[in-house]
Amino acid sequence: MKKILVLLIMFICTFLPVTASEESVLPSETAVVQQIENIYSDDENSAQNTKQLVKIKILSGEYKGQQREIENILTDNPAYDIPLKKGEKVILHLEEDPTGGTNFYIADVKRDNTILLFAGIFCAILVIIGRKKGVCSLISIIATLVLILAVMVPLILHGFCPIFSALVVGALSTIITIYLVGGLNSKSTSAILGTVFSLIFAGILSVLAIWMAHLTGFAGEENVFLYGVRPDLSFTGILSASMIIAALGALMDTSVSIASTINEIHETDSTLSMRELFKSGMNVGRDIIGTMSNTLILVYMGSALPLVLLGSNIDLQKFFNLNQVATEILAAITGSIAILACVPFTAIAAAYLIKRSKKDDVEFKF
């Protein structure tokens, strides 16, 4: 009964009834390229180097089966060009014109099939290798995605504090993930406490970093696009929320590792005192923080690799004081500090809870 109740609470928390934005979503349809005619510009001063007359067949929606001819302009900027080939599927953006008709524009190449393929490979390998734990991990991943997309995003768009929204979603994700994978026991509870305390600490650090470094929250062009649509949002708050969510996975990994180690030590020798269990957890934590902090920094470095390459052509003092560079560096350092704090937080909680009582521990069986 206790297990069923816990799973029910997890399910309800995952699908909290948060209404989506009432603003209409721009429509889109799928089409396939049937024919392409390239028209090259002879004007050297023209920004339009090539104009493609693309004949497409619509594959979905109200206009399914219809054929249209659309202009696709190619310039020298690969960031905005959409080079097409015959037989390639594309996404169409639809807009109503003043006369009551519908205009079609090529939004981008259709890529969701590739995304689904790789997601399927990931899920299959996760279940094959992890078995029962893999299934639990997959459920927790889905729950986390639902929490972020169906809870945190609508909360922020409806004007709630981004930092508070990120902390709530992070805490719920931690509870669902760790209890589902590790069972309802003192080991999991201590890992949850360590993660949640570290998340709060990461939130405080992110606010201080943003305030002290005068970060604007506009570290990329996507922030500028969002500002054009929703200038009322707090972009420094969104930046802080992104730092919190980015550190969540590493914090859970660290806390679970320490709590599991202390639990195994206690299972091996139950005569050890709480102080000795804490010291053992700290010793393990010192080994973990080196690689875990390095992992987090490498994640940010990998995502900011173009910025790193750009630094070779810019004065270093100017480079490190750029808003986007400072944002990436402080995000990595903030997450790393939170990982450091996670070690003693989890070690204290695990030593106390595991030593205190294990009689109510519950493992989920399938």
C-alpha positions in Angstrom: 0.0 0.0 0.0 2.8 2.4 0.9 4.5 1.8 -2.5 1.3 2.4 -4.4 0.6 5.6 -2.5 4.1 6.9 -3.2 3.8 6.1 -6.9 0.4 7.8 -7.0 1.9 11.0 -5.4 4.7 10.9 -7.9 2.2 10.7 -10.7 0.1 13.5 -9.4 3.1 15.7 -8.8 4.4 15.0 -12.3 1.2 16.0 -14.1 0.3 19.1 -12.0 -2.5 21.0 -13.8 -0.7 24.0 -15.0 -2.4 25.7 -17.9 -0.5 26.5 -21.0 -0.1 29.9 -22.5 -3.3 31.2 -24.1 -1.4 32.8 -27.0 -2.0 31.1 -30.3 0.8 28.9 -31.6 2.1 29.6 -35.1 0.8 26.8 -37.4 3.1 24.5 -39.3 2.7 21.6 -41.7 5.0 19.0 -43.3 5.8 18.9 -47.0 8.2 17.1 -49.4 10.4 18.8 -52.0 9.4 17.7 -55.5 11.4 20.0 -57.7 14.0 22.8 -57.3 15.0 25.5 -59.8 18.0 27.7 -58.9 18.1 31.3 -60.1 21.5 32.9 -59.6 21.9 36.6 -59.2 24.4 38.4 -61.3 24.5 41.5 -59.1 27.6 41.3 -57.0 26.2 43.9 -54.5 23.0 41.9 -54.0 22.5 40.1 -50.8 20.5 37.5 -52.7 23.1 35.2 -54.2 20.7 32.4 -55.1 16.9 32.2 -55.3 15.4 28.7 -55.3 12.0 28.1 -56.7 10.9 25.1 -54.8 7.9 23.0 -55.8 6.5 21.2 -52.8 3.7 18.7 -52.0 2.0 19.2 -48.6 1.8 16.0 -46.6 -0.3 17.1 -43.6 -3.1 19.3 -42.4 -5.9 21.1 -44.2 -4.0 21.5 -47.4 -2.7 17.9 -47.6 -2.1 16.7 -51.2 -1.9 20.2 -52.6 1.2 21.4 -54.5 2.7 24.9 -54.0 5.7 26.8 -55.3 7.7 28.6 -52.7 10.8 30.9 -52.9 13.8 29.9 -50.8 16.5 32.6 -50.7 20.1 31.5 -50.1 22.7 34.0 -49.0 26.3 33.6 -47.9 25.3 33.2 -44.3 25.1 29.4 -43.4 23.4 30.3 -40.1 20.2 31.4 -41.9 20.3 29.5 -45.2 18.2 26.4 -45.7 19.8 24.4 -48.6 17.3 21.9 -50.0 17.4 18.8 -52.1 14.8 17.0 -54.1 12.9 14.4 -52.0 13.8 16.1 -48.7 11.0 16.8 -46.2 10.6 20.3 -44.8 8.5 22.1 -42.2 6.2 24.8 -43.6 5.1 27.9 -41.7 1.6 29.2 -42.6 0.4 32.8 -42.4 -2.9 34.3 -43.5 -2.6 37.2 -46.0 -4.9 40.3 -45.9 -7.0 38.9 -48.8 -8.0 35.9 -46.8 -5.6 33.4 -48.5 -2.7 31.5 -46.9 1.0 32.1 -47.5 3.5 29.2 -47.1 7.1 29.6 -46.1 9.8 27.1 -45.6 10.7 27.2 -41.9 13.3 24.5 -41.8 14.3 20.9 -42.7 12.3 18.2 -41.0 14.5 16.7 -38.3 12.2 15.1 -35.8 12.5 11.7 -37.3 16.2 11.7 -36.6 15.5 12.9 -33.1 13.0 10.0 -32.5 15.5 7.5 -33.9 18.3 8.4 -31.6 15.9 8.7 -28.7 14.7 5.2 -29.4 18.2 3.9 -29.6 19.0 5.5 -26.2 15.8 4.1 -24.6 16.5 0.6 -25.9 20.1 0.5 -24.7 19.1 2.0 -21.3 16.5 -0.8 -20.8 18.7 -3.6 -22.1 21.7 -2.7 -20.0 19.9 -1.3 -16.9 17.0 -3.7 -16.9 14.7 -2.9 -14.0 16.8 0.1 -13.0 16.9 1.2 -16.6 13.1 1.2 -16.8 13.0 3.2 -13.6 15.6 5.6 -15.0 13.5 6.0 -18.2 10.4 6.8 -16.2 12.3 9.4 -14.2 13.7 11.0 -17.3 10.2 11.3 -18.8 8.9 12.7 -15.5 11.7 15.3 -15.4 10.9 16.4 -18.9 7.2 16.7 -18.1 8.0 18.7 -15.0 10.2 21.2 -17.0 8.0 21.5 -20.1 4.5 21.3 -18.5 5.2 22.9 -15.1 8.3 25.1 -15.0 7.9 26.7 -18.5 4.2 27.6 -18.0 4.9 28.9 -14.5 7.6 31.3 -15.8 5.5 32.4 -18.8 2.6 33.1 -16.4 4.8 35.5 -14.4 6.0 33.3 -11.5 9.5 33.8 -10.2 11.8 31.7 -12.4 14.2 30.9 -9.5 11.4 29.6 -7.3 9.9 27.7 -10.3 13.3 26.0 -11.0 13.8 25.1 -7.3 10.3 23.5 -7.1 10.7 21.6 -10.3 14.2 20.5 -9.3 13.0 19.3 -5.9 10.1 17.3 -7.5 12.4 15.8 -10.1 14.9 14.8 -7.4 12.2 13.2 -5.3 10.7 11.3 -8.2 14.0 10.2 -9.7 15.8 9.1 -6.5 12.8 7.4 -4.8 11.9 5.6 -8.1 15.4 4.3 -8.7 16.6 3.8 -5.2 13.4 2.9 -3.4 11.7 4.5 -0.3 14.6 4.3 2.2 16.9 6.3 4.4 19.6 6.2 1.7 17.3 7.8 -0.9 15.9 10.3 1.6 19.4 11.5 2.5 20.4 11.8 -1.2 17.3 13.9 -1.8 18.0 16.2 1.2 21.6 16.7 0.0 20.5 17.5 -3.5 17.7 19.9 -2.5 20.0 21.8 0.0 22.6 22.0 -2.7 20.0 23.3 -5.2 19.0 26.1 -2.9 22.6 26.9 -2.3 23.2 27.0 -6.1 20.2 29.3 -6.5 21.7 31.7 -3.9 25.1 31.6 -5.6 23.5 32.2 -9.0 21.7 35.3 -7.8 24.9 36.7 -6.2 26.9 36.0 -9.4 24.4 37.7 -11.6 24.2 40.7 -9.3 27.9 41.1 -8.7 28.9 40.6 -12.3 26.1 42.7 -13.7 25.0 39.9 -16.0 22.0 40.9 -18.2 20.5 37.5 -19.0 21.0 38.1 -22.7 23.9 35.6 -23.4 22.5 34.4 -26.8 20.3 35.4 -29.6 17.5 33.2 -28.4 17.2 35.5 -25.4 16.9 38.4 -27.7 14.1 36.6 -29.7 12.3 35.8 -26.5 12.6 39.4 -25.3 10.9 40.5 -28.6 8.0 38.3 -27.8 7.9 38.5 -24.0 9.7 41.7 -22.8 7.9 41.4 -19.4 9.9 38.3 -18.3 12.8 38.5 -15.9 15.8 37.5 -17.9 18.2 37.5 -15.0 15.8 35.2 -13.2 15.6 32.9 -16.2 19.4 32.8 -16.3 19.5 31.9 -12.6 16.9 29.2 -13.2 19.0 27.8 -16.1 22.0 27.6 -13.8 20.0 25.7 -11.2 18.5 23.2 -13.7 21.9 22.7 -15.4 23.5 21.6 -12.1 20.6 19.3 -11.1 21.9 16.1 -12.7 25.4 16.4 -11.4 24.1 17.1 -7.9 21.8 14.1 -7.9 24.7 11.9 -9.1 27.0 13.2 -6.4 24.4 12.8 -3.6 23.3 9.3 -4.6 27.0 8.1 -4.8 27.8 9.4 -1.3 24.5 8.1 0.3 24.9 4.7 -1.3 28.5 4.4 -0.1 27.6 5.3 3.5 24.7 2.8 3.3 27.0 0.0 2.1 29.5 0.8 4.8 26.8 0.7 7.4 25.5 -2.6 6.0 29.0 -4.1 6.3 29.7 -2.8 9.8 26.7 -1.5 11.7 28.8 -0.8 14.8 30.3 2.3 13.2 29.3 5.6 14.8 27.6 8.4 13.0 30.8 10.4 13.1 32.7 7.5 11.4 30.0 7.2 8.7 30.3 10.9 8.1 34.1 10.7 7.7 33.7 7.8 5.3 31.2 9.7 3.2 33.5 12.8 3.1 36.5 10.6 2.0 34.4 9.2 -0.8 33.1 12.7 -1.6 36.6 14.1 -2.0 37.2 11.5 -4.7 34.0 12.3 -6.4 34.2 16.1 -6.5 37.4 16.1 -8.7 35.8 14.3 -11.6 32.3 15.6 -11.1 33.3 19.3 -11.1 35.5 18.6 -14.1 32.6 17.0 -15.9 30.3 20.0 -15.3 32.9 22.5 -16.5 33.6 20.4 -19.6 29.9 20.4 -20.4 29.8 24.2 -20.3 33.1 24.3 -22.3 31.7 22.0 -24.9 28.6 24.1 -25.3 30.6 27.3 -25.5 33.3 26.0 -27.8 32.7 28.7 -30.5 33.3 31.3 -27.8 36.5 29.6 -26.8 37.7 29.7 -30.4 36.6 33.3 -30.7 38.9 34.1 -27.7 42.0 33.5 -29.9 41.2 36.6 -31.9 40.2 39.0 -29.1 42.1 40.7 -26.3 41.9 38.4 -23.3 40.8 41.1 -20.9 38.0 42.1 -23.3 37.1 38.5 -23.9 36.6 37.4 -20.3 34.5 40.5 -19.6 32.1 39.8 -22.5 28.6 39.2 -21.1 28.2 35.9 -22.8 31.7 34.6 -21.8 31.2 35.7 -18.2 27.8 34.1 -18.1 29.2 30.7 -19.2 32.1 30.8 -16.8 30.1 31.8 -13.8 27.4 29.2 -14.6 30.1 26.5 -14.6 31.8 27.7 -11.4 28.4 28.1 -9.6 27.5 24.5 -10.4 30.9 23.3 -9.3 30.6 25.1 -6.0 27.1 23.6 -5.5 28.7 20.1 -6.1 31.3 20.8 -3.4 28.6 21.8 -1.0 26.6 18.7 -1.9 29.3 16.5 -0.4 29.0 17.6 3.3 25.2 18.1 3.0 24.7 14.6 1.9 27.3 13.0 4.2 25.6 14.6 7.2 22.1 13.6 6.2 23.1 10.1 5.2 25.1 9.4 8.4 22.3 10.6 10.5 19.3 8.9 8.7 21.0 5.6 7.9 22.4 5.2 11.4 19.2 6.3 13.0 16.8 3.8 11.4 16.4 1.5 8.5 13.4 -0.5 9.5 10.9 1.5 7.3 13.0 1.2 4.2 11.1 0.0 1.1 12.5 -1.2 -2.2 10.3 -1.1 -5.3 9.8 -4.6 -6.9 8.6 -5.2 -10.4 
